[in-house]
């Protein structure tokens, strides 16, 4: 590879793209914060409603409320990284500050890293559920 990474420049076109990306990222992050807030508020109603309308639900309101609160907090983290990326990117473009630009991209990296790890965890859980389902089906056939 002849081209050095340090030969890359942030010209007006790239700056425009980064600015637009930052605005959309900030919009998505704020919308995500709102969704996390709704999920957090819903946590305190869903458990009660589920328990009231379904006697078959063994966990009680507390377990379901805790699950919703944990989900709201976990969902909040990547939106926070995304918001920090957008804010720092806008500041870096306005002030032409290399350090702020680097911190902006560090937040974007952290956002994608968090989402990647969450994806791996979910895929592993899906695989375990699939294997458990197959094992349960085999055990049912044997019995």
Secondary structure, DSSP 4 states (H G I P E B T S, - for coil): --S-GGG----HHHHHHHHHHHHHHHHHHHHHHHHHHHHHHHHHHHHHHHHHH-TT--SHHHHHHHHHHHHHHHHHHHHHHHHHHHHHHHHHHHHT-HHHHHHHHHHHHHHHHHHHHHHHHHHHHHHHHHHHHHHHHHHHHH-
